[in-house]
Amino acid sequence: MPKPRPFKQILLWLVAGSRGGVNRGRIIEAVKKKPLNANQLSNDLGVEYKTIRHHLDVLEENNVVTSVGDHYGKVYFLSQEMEQSFGDFGEIWGEIMTTLNSRGKEGRKDE
């Protein structure tokens, strides 16, 4: 049986170490402020609905977000483990934003 990875490592991989990490970080920030459904996230972040759905699936599979409801009414919010690890996310996200700002980039919206 594989040894479970610490949650910070999962966050590093999801946000800093894989394609689409910037959008996943933006989703985490948005859902931290208030629970939202995929359509609201798509509109708020200016990212295609299908792309948002993909990232939400990845985040939910890794216990970063959780959801209530079904289909189009499904609302996402941070998992308890993510809430407890939000300081780790803040460190990771801060480094990413510093790097992007120093390069003059905001990241691609549809990754």
N, C-alpha and C positions, 0 to 999 in steps of 0.2 A: 504494500500500500504506500503510495507516495506521501512524503512529508508535506503538510500544508505550508504554503508560503505565508510569511508575515504580510499583513494587509498593506503596509507601506510599499513592499515590493510589487504587489499587485497594482497599486496606484501608479508607481513609477512606470510599469509596463504599459498600463492603459492610457496614461496621459503623456508621458515623456518618451516612451520607447516604441511606440507604434504609430503607424499612419492613422490620421484622424484624431490624434490625441488632443489637439487644440480644441476641436469641436466637443470632444468628451469633457474637457475641462470647462468649456463654456456651459455645457448642459448641467454639470455638477453645480456650478455657481448659480445658474438660474433656478434650479430645483431647490437649492439651499434657501433662496429668498422666499419661494412659495411653491407649493405643489402645482404641477402643470401637466397637461396632456400633450401628446406628440404634436398635435396641430398648433397648440399655443406656443410650444417650443420652436416649431418651424417658423411661425410668424415672428416671434420675438427675436430669434437669432438670425433670421434671414437665410436659413438653410433649408434645402429641399426636404419635404416630409419623409420621403423614402430614406434619405440619409439619416435623419433624426431617428427614425424607427430602428435602423441598423445599430446606431450607437446606443440607443436605449436598451436594445436586446443584449448587446455586449456588456453594458454596465449592470444590467439586471442579472445576467449569468454570473457575474463576478461579485455579486452582493454589494454593489456600490449604491444602486437605487433599488427601490421596491415599488410595487404598484398596488392600487386598489381599483376595482371595477373591471370592465371588460370592453373589448373592441375599441370603438372611438372614444368612449367615455373613460378609458383607463387613465388614471392620474398617477404620476410618478412623484416620489419624494425620496429623500436620502434614507438609506438603511441605518439601523442603529449603529452598526459597525463603522459606517462612513461618518456618521455624526461624531463618534468617539475619535475617529482618526482625521478629523477635519484640519487639525493643526499640521499633520503630515502633508495633506493635500495643499495647504497654504504654502508650505515650503517649496514643494515641487512646482506648483503653479507660479509662484513668484520667480523662480529661476527661469522657467520657460518664458514668462512675459519679459523679463530682463533681457534674455537672449534675443527674443523676437524684436523688441524695441531697439536694441543695439544694432540689429540688422536692418531696421526700418521696415519690418514686415508685420502684418497682423495674422498671418496664417491663411491658408486657403479655406474658404467657407464650406466647400462641399467635399471634404475628405471624410 
